[in-house]
Every structure is written in C-alpha cells, then in structure tokens.
Amino acid sequence: MLDYITFAAGLALLLIAGDLLVRGAVGIADRLSIPPLVIGLTVVAFGTSAPELVVCVQAALDGAPDIAIGNVVGSNIANVLLVMGVPALIAPTVTQDRDAVRNTIYMIGATMLFIGICFSGEVTRLFGAILFTLLLIFLWESVRGSRNGTSELEQEIADLEGPAKKLGIAVAFTIGGVIGLPIAASLMVDSARSIAMSWGVSEAAIGLTIVALGTSLPELAATVMAAIRREGAIAIGNVIGSNIFNLFGIMGLTALVSPIPIPEQVMHLDIWVMLATALLVLVFVGVRLRIGKRIGATLVIAYLLYGWTVFEKGSVALAG
C-alpha cells in the first residue's frame, strides 16, 4: 500500500511542480522582455514536457531504462487512444488545420526513425543527439511555416494567468518547480519498480502503462476541458506535438544523459502499436474524419485491450 501512496504522491508533485516551472519560467522570461517566439520555442515547449523528461532521466540514472523507454512509447500510444478517444465521448472532434497533415507526416517519420534506432538494440548518445537536433529543426520549421505562429504563442503565454506575472513569485515558482520535479520523479520511479515486483510484471510493462498514463494526464485533462468548451479539435494538435516531442526531445535528451537499451518486450509489440496509432492519426486528419462517440469509445476500448496485453506479456517476460 505504501508503494501506491508514494506513486500517487510522486505523480501529484510531478504535475504541480511541472505547472509551477512553466508559470514561473514564462513569468521571468516575459518580465525580461524576451520575445514570445523565443519563449514559445524554449520555455513553453520544454517546460510542459518537463515531467516526462525528469521521469525518463531519473529512470535511466537509477538503472531502470525499461521504465524510461516504456514511458515514451506508452505515452505516445495513450496520447492517440485516450487523449483523442476520451474527448470524443464528450463532443465530436474534427480538424480543419492545414498544418495537421504535414505535422502528422513528421510524427510518422519520427516514429519510423525511432523504430529503426530500436533495431540497433540501444538508443546511444549519438542517436540521442540526432533526435534532439531533429526536434529543434521541427520546432523552428513549425513556427516559421505557420502564418499565425507568433500570435498563437502570444495567446498561449497570455493564458498563463496568475501570480507568476509578478517577478518575485515567478522566481519562487521556478525554484519550486526545479526542486520538486526530481523529487517527484525519484518517488515515482522507485515506487513503480516496487509495484512491478509486487505485481510480478516487468518494469517495461509498468512504464508502458501506469507511468505513461500518469505523465499523460496533463494532456488528457487539457483535451477534456477543450471538449467541454466544444473545442475538441485541439486534441489532435496536442497529440501530434506531444508525440513528436516525446520521441525527439525526451528520448533524445534522456539518451544523452545515459544510453537506453531496448527491451525485447517493446520490440515485439509496443513500437508497432505506436506506429499503428500514428498511422491512424494520419487517416483522421487526411480525410478530416469526424471522431464521434463510437470512434471515441472504440479508441478507449482499444487502449484497455492494449494495457491488458502489455501486462500479460510483461508477466511472461518476467517469468522467462
């Protein structure tokens, strides 16, 4: 029971610290008159993914690389099946964004490149540097190629309401986030390993499901709120951007800290599920398919079936 409480506490602290870091860092950048474009490319883009990043880095440093790789792959799968599926149960989702097809093709390319790297058996520091460089190129091209890129970034910054706009509190928020994130990550990784042992499943299975789902909660919460406001199309853009950032940014930076070996369980099933879900997004945006309640329910059920399969294979892998 203590492990479950520790995991829940670590997850709660992770989400709070991540939010504090973004609000504080954006507040400081804004007070220093840093251009919105620069803030968007650095503080907002990297800060919102800080929880996933610190969990992966902590797992790699603690000798639990299976949790790190599982977190990235599992989050990408959860993003498509849950983050797109659950909001569709509330309100139909359809995208009219012209950039969606292009960005989805980037996501599929990133997925295929990552799968190719997986066949080498390890995400080395060289591969990590390549992935991170590709992320920087993607971010720059996305903003430069979007006619409304700067105004969208300004709106995103303007949406960060609260005391972080005062410099002193912004600094306090930033310090709190920087201190809280590694503590939360350590709590989550340690408790996740203990839970895996008590359940008799592999660490990869825990990373692919519980850890990945936990770090995907901010995206899920944001898209649910968007669906309630009848702005469900935001879900697709969030999924595409998050998945690219997970593969290029989080996996790239984590591998730069410590090379990540690829577990057999992930090679046999999960990377292919991740590719299938990426292709599914292309179908949605390519034909501008209306994602209603039936499709949303199908996506959610597919995720539950996937989670059950992961635990089954994780138990077999550990027994073997």
Secondary structure as the mmCIF struct_conf table of DSSP 4:
data_model
#
loop_
_struct_conf.conf_type_id
_struct_conf.id
_struct_conf.beg_label_comp_id
_struct_conf.beg_label_asym_id
_struct_conf.beg_label_seq_id
_struct_conf.end_label_comp_id
_struct_conf.end_label_asym_id
_struct_conf.end_label_seq_id
HELX_RH_AL_P HELX_RH_AL_P1 LEU A 2 ARG A 31
TURN_TY1_P TURN_TY1_P1 LEU A 32 SER A 33
HELX_RH_AL_P HELX_RH_AL_P2 PRO A 36 ILE A 39
HELX_RH_PI_P HELX_RH_PI_P1 GLY A 40 VAL A 44
HELX_RH_AL_P HELX_RH_AL_P3 ALA A 45 GLY A 47
TURN_TY1_P TURN_TY1_P2 THR A 48 SER A 49
HELX_RH_AL_P HELX_RH_AL_P4 ALA A 50 LEU A 61
TURN_TY1_P TURN_TY1_P3 ASP A 62 GLY A 63
HELX_RH_AL_P HELX_RH_AL_P5 PRO A 65 LEU A 81
TURN_TY1_P TURN_TY1_P4 LEU A 82 MET A 84
HELX_RH_AL_P HELX_RH_AL_P6 GLY A 85 ILE A 90
BEND BEND1 ALA A 91 ALA A 91
STRN STRN1 THR A 93 THR A 93
TURN_TY1_P TURN_TY1_P5 ARG A 98 ARG A 98
HELX_RH_AL_P HELX_RH_AL_P7 ASP A 99 CYS A 118
TURN_TY1_P TURN_TY1_P6 PHE A 119 GLY A 121
STRN STRN2 GLU A 122 VAL A 123
HELX_RH_AL_P HELX_RH_AL_P8 ARG A 125 GLY A 145
TURN_TY1_P TURN_TY1_P7 ARG A 147 ASN A 148
HELX_RH_AL_P HELX_RH_AL_P9 GLY A 149 ALA A 158
TURN_TY1_P TURN_TY1_P8 ASP A 159 ASP A 159
BEND BEND2 GLY A 162 GLY A 162
HELX_RH_3T_P HELX_RH_3T_P1 PRO A 163 LYS A 165
BEND BEND3 LYS A 166 LYS A 166
HELX_RH_AL_P HELX_RH_AL_P10 LEU A 167 TRP A 199
TURN_TY1_P TURN_TY1_P9 GLY A 200 GLY A 200
HELX_RH_AL_P HELX_RH_AL_P11 GLU A 203 ILE A 206
HELX_RH_PI_P HELX_RH_PI_P2 GLY A 207 VAL A 211
HELX_RH_AL_P HELX_RH_AL_P12 ALA A 212 THR A 215
TURN_TY1_P TURN_TY1_P10 SER A 216 SER A 216
HELX_RH_AL_P HELX_RH_AL_P13 LEU A 217 ILE A 228
TURN_TY1_P TURN_TY1_P11 ARG A 229 ARG A 230
TURN_TY1_P TURN_TY1_P12 GLY A 232 ALA A 233
HELX_RH_AL_P HELX_RH_AL_P14 ILE A 234 PHE A 245
HELX_RH_PI_P HELX_RH_PI_P3 ASN A 246 ILE A 250
HELX_RH_AL_P HELX_RH_AL_P15 MET A 251 VAL A 257
BEND BEND4 SER A 258 SER A 258
STRN STRN3 ILE A 260 PRO A 261
HELX_LH_PP_P HELX_LH_PP_P1 ILE A 262 PRO A 263
HELX_RH_AL_P HELX_RH_AL_P16 GLU A 264 GLN A 265
HELX_RH_PI_P HELX_RH_PI_P4 VAL A 266 ASP A 270
HELX_RH_AL_P HELX_RH_AL_P17 ILE A 271 GLY A 286
TURN_TY1_P TURN_TY1_P13 VAL A 287 ARG A 288
STRN STRN4 ILE A 291 ILE A 291
HELX_RH_AL_P HELX_RH_AL_P18 LYS A 293 ALA A 319
#
